Amino acid sequence: MWQTINHMLEKVLPVLTPASVAVGVWLSDELRGYAVLVPWLFAFMTFSGSLRLRLADLKEVLIHPGPIATALCLLHLVIPLWAFGLGHLFFGGDRLTVIGFVLAAAIPTGVTSFIWVSIGRGNLALALSVILIDTFLSPAVVPLTLLLFAGSAVEIDVWQMMLGLFFMIILPSLGGMFVSERLSNQVNERLAMVLSPFSKLALVLVVMINSAVVAPYFGHADARLVFMAFLVFVIAGSGYFLSWMAARWLKFAPPDIIALTFTGGMRNISAGAVLAITYFPPPVSVPVVLGMLFQQVLASMYHRLLDKTYHLSSGSQAPFAGSAR
């Protein structure tokens, strides 16, 4: 039963995610008060996805650090440079907006990329490794990236940021792997199967609540805002595409390509929105919060492309776990 429900949710998730954005904006007043639940929902999703991980998988990924190094290079050099170039080209006279484009590209990879890698049967160990390493590096890397591309230092409460990310990502990931090591394969797989549908529902709630939180920052929808939204869409979509092409060019295995596409394309927009709203003037916040409208929609689009390329075309339905090296 749980497997059937999970399969149904996977099929409709590409429709549910944009619908959740629309519902969140529509019911922003009612849903905004539930923002306190987002870290807990993130933690649950991470724990659920980590149940299929073994320490041996993580060790195998760390032995071959090439894909991790590629992901970090894309996340904090290639894609921010691309965002800076486009932002400077079209909004060169508005320095704060350019900083917003760079910040939207420089924030750490999204926790929800783990869910999409799991749905796409990619390398979960690689995805988790990228998320964990990028999370630990983000308090130093994000300000340095902004300084490099936007010429602006940012003041960040490093301790509070690290503490929040630890409880939202690191701790539940370690908890999931601990449970996975302790339980038998059969019991562990059954538990993961039961939690999987709830994990996808949690993703829908996260998208809905976050959309409600950022709705007031859109203001009046004039032509400038519409063009800015289009440019954010292009930059966000390019993140997935560049990550996919880089992984193919480096001849990574299909599970690694899937993992790198999602971890390279997605961003922790919730953390980025908090940074932008807390430490910058409103013009910086707008490109960041606009990214929330497109991230899950783009993820669903690339999921279909990757599924057609690496699964449907080959007829293989076996899940990918570790690297296929």
N, C-alpha and C positions, 0 to 999 in steps of 0.2 A: 504494500500500500504506500509506504513512504517513498519507495523508489518511483512509483507512478506519479505521486504528487510532485516529487522533485523534478521529474522529467517534464511534467506539464509546466511548472514554473520556469524552467530553463527555456522552454519554447516561447513563452509569452513575456519573458523578461525584457527583450528588446522593445516591446510595446509598453510594458509597465513602467520602465524608467522615465521615458519622456512624459508619460501620463502623470507620474508622481511629481515631476517638476511643475507641470501645469496645476495640479491640485494644491501643491505647496504654495505657489504664488497666489492662487485663488483664495485659499483659506489661511493666508499668512497670519492674520490676527489671532485665529484660533489655535494654530499649530506652533507659533513662535515660542510659546511658554514651555514647550516640550524639548527645547534645545538641550537641556541638562541630560536628557537620555542618550544623546548622540555618542558620547564616549563609551557608555555601557554597551550600546548596540555594536559599536566598532569592536570592543573587546570580545563580545560574544561571537561575532563573525570571524575574528582572528582565531579564537579558540576552536571553533567548529572546523575551520579549514586546516588547522594544525594537527587535527586528529589523524590525518592520513600521512603525517610526516614521521619519519624515523631519524634518529641521530645519524645513522649510517648514510642516509640521503644527504643530510646537511654536510657531513664530512666529505662526501664525494664532490659536492659543489665547491667546497673550500679548497680541495686539492687542485681543482682546475679553475683558477680565478679569472680566466679570460672573459667569460660572459658577465661576471660582476663588474670587472673593470670597464667593460664596454658600456654597461648600463649607467654607471656613475659618470662616465665621460659624456654620454648623451644627455643625462639629466642636468648636469651642472656646467656644461661647456657648449656643446653643439646646439641644443635646443634654446637655451637662453640667448646665445649669439644670434640665432635665427629670429627670435622674438625681438631682440634689440634692433636688428636691422629693419624689420618690417615696421616696428613702432616708430623708429627714427625717420623712416621714409615717408610715412603717412601722417605722423603726429610730431614731427621734429620740433615744432614751435611750442609744444606743450610738454615740458620736461617731466612733470609729475605723471602724466599719462604714460609716457615711455617707461618710467620706473615701474608703473603698474603692470605693463606687459612683461617686463623682465622678471618682476616678482612672481607673476602668475606662472612663469616657466621655470623659475629657480627653486620654488618650494619643493619639499621632499616628495617622493613618489607616494601615490595614494594607497591607503590600506585596502581599499576596495579592489585594487588590482589583484589581490590574492584571490578574491571571490571569482573574478573573471578568468584567472588562470586555472582555477579549479574547474569551472564550468567548461573551459576549453581544453581540459585534459593536458595542460602544460606541465612544466617542471615546477612543482610546488616548492621544492627545496631551494631552487634558484630564486624563485619569486620572494620567498620568505627571507632569504639571505640578503637580497637587494634591499628589501624593506627595512630589515633590522640595521644593516650597515648604514644605509642612507639616513635613517632616523637618528642614529648616534652621531653622524657627521653633520646633520642639518644645522645645529646651532652655530657652527663655525662656517659651514659652506655657504649658507644662504646670505649672511652679511657680506662675505668675501665676493660672492657672485655679483651682488648689487653694487659693491664698490668697484668691481672690475668693469662692469658694463654700463652702469648708470652713474658712476662717480658720486655715490651717496652712501654714507655709512648709516646703519640702522641700529637703533638701540633695542636689544631683545633681553627679556628676562630669561636668561638661559636656564636657570635652575627650574623655574616653573614649567617651561616648555619641555625640558627633558623629563621632568616628573610626570607630566601629563601623557607624554608619548610612551613612557615606560609602562604606565598602568593600562594604556589603551592598546599597546602593540606588544611590547617585549614580554611582559608578565603572562598574558593569555597565550602567547605563542609557546613560551616555555611550558606552561601548564598543559597545553594540548599535546606537545611532544612527550611530556612526562606520562600522561595518561596513555598515550599510544604505546610507549615502551612497557608499561605495566600490564596492560590488558592483552589478552590473546588476540590474534588477528581477526578471528570470527566475531568476538564481542566488540572489538574496536570498530570494525567495519559496520556492524549493526548500529552502534551508537552514532557514528558519522552519518549513516544513512538517515537516521531519525532527525538529526539536527540540521541536515542540509536544507530542507525546505524552510525551516525557521530562519536560517542564515540568509536566504534570499529574500524573505519577507522583511528581515531586519534591514537589508540593503535598500529596499523600497521605502521603508520608514525614514532611513537616514537621508535619502535624496529628498523626500517630501519635507522633512523638518528643516534641512539646510536651505531649501528653496524658499521656505517661509521666512527664514531668518534674514536672507539677503534681499527679499522682495522690495523693502523700502528704499534700498540704495540705487534702484534703477531710475527713479525720478521720472521726469517727463520723457516719453519715447520720441525724440526728434531724430532727424536724419543722421546727425553726428553719432548718436548712441547706437542707431541701427548699424551704421558702418563699423563702429567699434566692435559691436557684437559679431559682425561678419569676420572681422580681422582676428578676434579671439577664437572663433570657430576654425579659421584657417590654421592658426598657430597650434591649437590643440590637436587638430587632425594631423598636422605635420609631425607632431611628436610621435604618434602611433606609426605613421608611415616611415619616418626616418629610422625608428627603432627596428621595424620589421626589415627594411632594406639593409640596414647595417648588419643585422644578425644573419641574413641570407648571404650577404657579401662575404662575411667571415666564415661561412659554411658551418654554422652551428646546427645541431640536431633539431628536428621539428619541435620537441618539447621545450628546448631552450629558446627557440624563435618565438614561440607563443608567450613564454614567460617574459621575454625582453620587450615584446611588443606592448604588452599591457603595463609593465612596470615603467617602461620608458615613456608611454603615452599618458598615463594617469598621474594626477597630482593630488596631494592632500589639501584639497581646496578649503576644507573647514579650517585647517591650521593657517592656510594662506589668507583666508578672509579675516581671521582673528588678528593676524599680524598687520594686515593692511589697515583694518579699521582702528586698531589700537595705536599704531606707531606712525601712521602717515595721514596726510590730509585726504579728504574725500576723493579727489581725482585719481589718486593711486588705487583706491579701493574698487573703482568701477570695473576695470578689466579683470581683476581677480574674481569678483563675485559673478561676473558674466560667464566665467569659465564653468561655473556650477551648472549652468543651463545646458551645456553641451557635452560635458565629460562622459556621463553615463550613456547618452545617446550615441556618441562616437564609439564607446566601448562595445555597445551592442552591434553597431555596424561592422566594426573590425572583428568581432567574434564570429559573425556570419562569414566574412571573407576568409578568416583563418580556418574555420570549420570546413568550408568548401575546399580550401586548398590542401589541408593536411589530414582531413578525416573522411569527408564524403567522397572525395575523388578517389581515395584509396580503399574505401569500404571498411576501414578499420574503426572499430568502436572500443578498442581496449584503452583504458585510461593510462595516461602518461604519469609516471611518478617521479623517478629520478632522471638524470641525464642519460641520453642514449648514446653516450660516447663509446 
